[in-house]
Amino acid sequence: MTTAFAPRRLTHAEVEQIRARRGRSMLLFITDRCPVGCAHCSVDSRPDSPTIEDFPLFSDIVEWICAAPEIDVVGISGGEPFVERRGLSLASQRFAAAGKQQVIFTSGVWATADEPPAWIREILARSSCIYLSTDVFHARTVADDRLVRAARAIATAGAWIVLQVLDHADSLARAEQALRDAFGEDWAAHAEINPIVPLTNGRGGGVFTRLARVPGHMFGPCSLVRSPMVRYDGLVTACCNESVIQRLGPARLRRPVTSQAQLDAAVRGFHADPLLRVIGGVGLGALTEHPRFKDLAHERYADNCQMCWKVLDRAGATDQPDRLITLISTLETRE
């Protein structure tokens, strides 16, 4: 099998480096649908959840991303991207033709045989990195043998594997054993393990809680607001917070679009928003030096998203120009 596009392998650290640079990456949320049914799903995906219906709009979204020269890396997530065959194949082909590096987030549920179908192999071959999720919740549907087959198929296609697991219970040990089963003792030549903090969004709110609280003045920059997300139905968000994708939280973080011109305006608007630039630049903690947010300095929050929402709710959806916030927004020394 050959492909006209030659992607370069990207590790987790390299993906994060690119995501931290404003405008260099974008996430395409390709479907809400997923057959795995994890109890901790942060976006409440189900087998009958919505997916692409307006393909002309979806095609316009893909073409806008292809035409944006500043975007180097496109992440593709869901839901489970591989259940949306038509949309994923279209996006993968066009991104490759445009020279975009592709990073796909999947559970590996598609690995039902030693060799996946040709259309899946072609998508894997166009990818720079595949984030393969596994934990005790996925295991109820995606058993270890399926996970091993998925890892081998990804490695055969030439993409780097980031086995993403919850930093919880025995998930880390299970992940390493799966990679040993797939590749033997030299598994680190094909993959890495990335432990993540359990999310309390979506169904995850009924499984996990966060007891630790951090004072507002200690929060640094949030790199997520440097990399907007667009959903298959035209919802554009300033970050990839799962609750924001599900239309929760401050309206300032999302804009519905129906054309490439509106998508362009939405993304540029997020990048130009002084308050969002502060949050993604010097960080939320710096905002507590502003008289308007000074009282938030010693309030405690479970995460930076919780504090961000409070700041944005206070500022409002159409904040009036604030000279001090605009000045702070120019101090983006960490980008």
Buried (B, 14 or more C-beta within 10 A) or exposed (E): EEBEBEBEBBBBEBBEBBBBBBBBBBBBBBBBBBBBBBEBBBBBBBEEBBBBEEEEBBBBBBBBBBEBEEBBBBBBBBBBBBBBBEBBBBBBBBBBEBEBBBBBBBBBBBBEEEEBEEBBBBBBBBBBBBBBBBBBBBBEBBEBEBBBBBBBBBBBBBBBBBBBBBEBEEBBEBBBBBBEBBBEEEBEEBBBBBBBEBBBBBBBBEBBEEEEEBBBBBBEBBBBBBBBBBBBBBBBBBBBBBBBBBEBBBEBBBBEBEEBEBBBBBBEBBBEBBBBBBBBBBBBBBBBEBEBBEEBBEBEBBBBBBBBBBBBEEBEEEBEEBEBBEEBBEEBEEB
